[in-house]
Amino acid sequence: MTIGPEVIALAVLPALLWGFIPILDKRGMAGGGGSLQASLMVVIVDSTIYWLALLALSGGSAFDGLTPEILAVFVAAGVVGSGFGRLTIYVGVDRVGASLNSAIISSRPLFATLIALVWLDEPLGPATAVGVVILVAGLAVLARSKGGDLSGWRPIDLWWPIASAALFAFANVARRFGMLESPLSVLEAVTLNETAGLVALGGYALATRERSLLEKPRETYVYFAGSGLVTTVAMLSLMAALGLAEGRIAVVDSLVATAPLFTVVFAAVFLRRVERVTKGVVLGAGLIVAGAVMITT
């Protein structure tokens, strides 16, 4: 079975867009934006678009067959991933830079493999084990790369993108379990996921009385709203690629996993005043992508 050029194009597009999103995020953070502000802007934009798309395409039959148990799974995935996982993303972008943060977050297949091994009782094959070793080596290279944010960072700051990778890995495994146990479409699942993330972040903002959200520089809202819009386009493109892949999901996953390599290129071009892209960053990102591809395939 061969993969058509339209599937390849639809799979490469989200990799390109997700590679560019950290650039917008870093610009927004460098301009005085905050992690909670960024997270809220993104989920407000993408959840609104998902609901509009769902209402337009469902014909009034959205969420048929959804049980309270499966709803709880998707809500948990949204709170953990789209909510607090996204918060840690922006802290990581601010602390270590877009290129390092994007590469380290791409280590989530490592955590997803461990979670799936315990939760879904999935076997750990030799190729997956080799991928894990390569991916960990990439993380070690990045830690010694002396790249990223020009203001400098401490090794402990790397725990932010690592935490984000772990949170998103848990969310991905939970969503996968929910998809296997229910007839929901990918659009229905991601709509529930992002809505739960929005509620969680909104509740967190109210609980902490974060009044500074409305006092950020105006241009930061533009960057983060743009990030949300690009995120939505990337996800819709990924959905289309998966729909046309005819079971060749691993090929799509492998193409999408190249996003950190695009981030490295974009950071070198657009973030010269705030980030340093070293050979170690390039090598570390390449190893993480290679390890992630081996794990996902």
N, C-alpha and C positions, 0 to 999 in steps of 0.2 A: 504494500500500500504506500503510495507516494503522497507527499504533502504539497498541495497546490500553492502557487505564488501568492494567492490572496490570503491564505492562512499565515504564510511567512510574514507578509506585510503587516497583517493585523497583530501578529505576536511581537514583531520588532517595534511597532509603534508604541505600545505601552512601555517597553524597555527604554526607548528614547525619551518618552515623556517622563517616566519615573526617574530617569537619569537627570532630567532638567529640573524637576520639582525641588530638589535640595538647593539649587542655585537661587530660586525664588525665596525659599525659606531662609537661607543665609542672608540674603539681601534685606529681608524683612527684619530679621533678628539684629543685624548690624545697624539697621536704621532706628532702633529703639523699641522694636516689638517684643512681646513676651510669649512664653510657651503656651500659656492658657489662652491668650488671645488668638494665637495662630491655630491651635487645636479647634477652638470654637468656630472660627471663620471657615475652616476647611469642612467640618462636619455640617455646618449650616448650609453651605453651598452644595456639597455633594448629596446630602440627604434630600434637599429640596428637589434637585434634578432627578434623583432616583424615584421619588414619589410621583413626580409629574410623568416620568416615563412609564412607571408601573400603572398609573391610572389610565394612561393613553393606550397601553398595549394589553392590559389584562381583560378588558371587556367586562368588568364587574365581577370576575371570578378569582381575584387575587387571594392568596393564602388559603385556598381550599385544601382541606386535609391537615391543617396546622393544629397540632395538639398542644395543650399547656406545657407538656414536658419538652417538646421540641422548641417551643417558643422560649422556654427558659434557657435552653442551650444557646440559641442565637442571641438572646439578650446578654447572657454571660460573656459570649464571644465579643459582642459589641462593647460592653463595658470595659473588658480587659484590653482588647486590641485597639478599637477605634477611639476609646476613651483614654485610659491611662497609658496604653502603649504609644499613642500619638503624643501625649504630653512628654514622655521621655525622649521621643524623637527630637522635638524642638529644643529641649534642654541639651541634648547631644550635639545638635547643629550649632548651638550657641557656644558650647564649651570646647569641642574638638574640631569643628569645621564640617562642611558639607561632604567633602570627599571621604574623609575617614568615617564619618557617621554612616553614610550610605553603604560603604563597603562592609562595615561591621554588622549593620542590620541585616545584610544579605546572608549572614550566618544562621538565619532562622531555620533553614532545613536541618541544621545540626540539632537544635532543640526540638524541632518537630519530630525528628526521627526518634529521639529519646522518649518523647511524650507518647508517640504512637506505639513505640515498643512496649511501654508499660500499659497504656490505656486501651489500645486497639489490638494488642498482642501481635503486631506486625513483625516479621522476621528481619534480622539484620544480616544482609548478604555481604559477601567479600568486597564487592564494588562499593557498597555503601560505607563499609569500614574504611576503605582507602580514601573515599571522599571526605570522611570525617577527619582523617589525619591531614590531608591536604588543606582542608578548611582551617583547622586549628593552626597549622603552620602559617597560613595567611594572616590570621589574627596576631600571631607572634611577630611577624614581619611588620605589620602595621604599628604595633606597639613600640617598635624601635625605629620607625620611619623618619621621625623628626619632621613630619609634614603636618598639614592641617592648619588650624587657626594660627595666624601670625603672632597673636598675643601670647601664644604658648598654652600648654595644657599639662595637667598632671596625669600620671597613669591611672589614678582613681577615677578620672573623668571618663575613661573608656567604659566604665560600668554603666553609664547611661545608655549608649547604643546597644550594649550587650543585654541590658534589662529590656530594652525595646524589642530586640530580636526574640527574647524568650517570651515576652508577653504576646507578640504577634504570632509566634509559633503555637502557643496554647490556643489562641483565637482561631488560627487556621485549622488546627486539629478538631476543635469543637465544631466549627462550621462544616468540616468534612463529615463528621459524625452526624450532624443534623441533616445534611444533604442525603446521606445514605439511608437515614431512617424516616425520611419524609419525601413527599412528591413536589416539594417547593422548587421553583426555578432559581437559577443563580441570581436573577434580578430581584426576586422576592427575598432571597436570603441576604443579599447585600443591603437591601433597603431596611430590613429589620436590624441588621448589624449596625449600620450608620446611625439609625434613629436611636438605638440604645446608647450608642456612644455620645450622641448629642445630649440626651437626657442626663447621662452620667456627668458629662462635663458641665452642663448647665447647673446641675445640682451642686457640683463641687464649687462652682463660682459663687453660687448663692450662700453655700455653707461657710466659705472663707471670706465672704463679703469683699470680693475683689473689685473694688471701685476703680482701680487704675485701668481697667479694660477700656473705658471710654476716654482715657486721657493719652492714649498712644498717638504717635505721629500719624497723620492721615495716610501717608504713602505706604505705611506698613500694612494697613488694611487692604490696600490694592494688591500688594505682593501676596498676602495670605489668601485673599479671595481668588487671585489668579492661580495659586497653588491648588485650591479646592476645585476650580474648574478644570485644570489640567488633570488632576487626579481622577475626576469623573470621566473625562474622555478616555483616559488610559484604561480604566476599569471596563467601560463599555466596549472598547476595542478588544480587551482580553476576553470578555464574554463572547463576542462574535468569533474570535479565533477558536475558542474552546468548542463553540457550537459547530464550527466547520471542520474541526480536526479529526472527526470520525474515530475517536478512541485514541488518537496519538497525542494524548495530553502531555506526555513527557517531553515531546519535541517543543511544544508551546512553552512549557515550564522552563526548558533550557534556554530558549531564546529570551524570555522575559528576565531570566536570571542575569543577563549581561548588563542590566541597568547601571550597576556601579561603575562599569568601564566608561559609560557615557558621562556619568557624573564627574569622573576624573578629568575627562577632556573638557567638559564645560567649565569646571572649576579653574582649570589652567588658563582658560580664555577669559572668563567673566569675573573671576574672583581674585585677580592678581593682587589687589590691594588689601585683602583680608585673609587670604589663604596661601599656603605654600604646598605645591604638589611636587613631591620628591620621587626619586626612583623607587624608594621603599614603598610609597603609597601606591604607585602603579603596580609593583610586583605583588604587594599584599592583596590589592583588589583583584588582580588576576588569579591568584591562588584561591581566594575565597569563591570567586565565580566558578573556577574549575571544580573545586570541591562541592559546591552547591549543585552544579550540573550532574556530577557523579551520584550524589545522594538522591536527587529527584528522579533520575532515570533508572 
